[in-house]
């Protein structure tokens, strides 16, 4: 659901959606997505099934809604807003913020990845690549690397970062964030 439609929901509708999202998130951490039913979600959220279906067609739509909300939260909290930063500082800070964001929600993201929801990653990748491409066309970024095509760089870095995050989240013994970032520094030649 886009932000405009979301803003038209009344307080009761927003609260119900929040309860359903939280219930699904809790259940995903406890057991595989395939074993979670709409009835389970409704019981956990303490809402009736008819209320669930007034908001979502099925649990897959609720999962998509949950992931879209997390994507919006990630984008709004992880992208640095410092206008004077150069490309290298910007990308490394964004990388640190993204890893910290995912670390705080590690169990939920692992559950989502294990649920087959990684198909939603395409949407996240397109959104992130579009934002990075927009940034890379700004003069401060273009001056640093005028020979680099912003679209190519944006898709390269976004795809690599999402692949690294998926690998890191899937690992039973994840590397420390500082270790990941020190390695990322080697792959960001832009000054």
ABEGO torsion letter per residue (X at the ends): XBAAAAAABBAAAAAAAAAAAAAAAAAAAABBAAABBAAAAAAAAGBBAAAAAAABABAAAAAAAAAAAAAAAAAAAABBABAABBAAAAAAAAAAAAAAAAAAAAAAAAAAAAAGAAAAAAAAAAAAAAAAAAAAABAAAAAABAABBAAAAAAAAAAAAAAAAAAAAABABBBBAAAAAAAAAAABABX
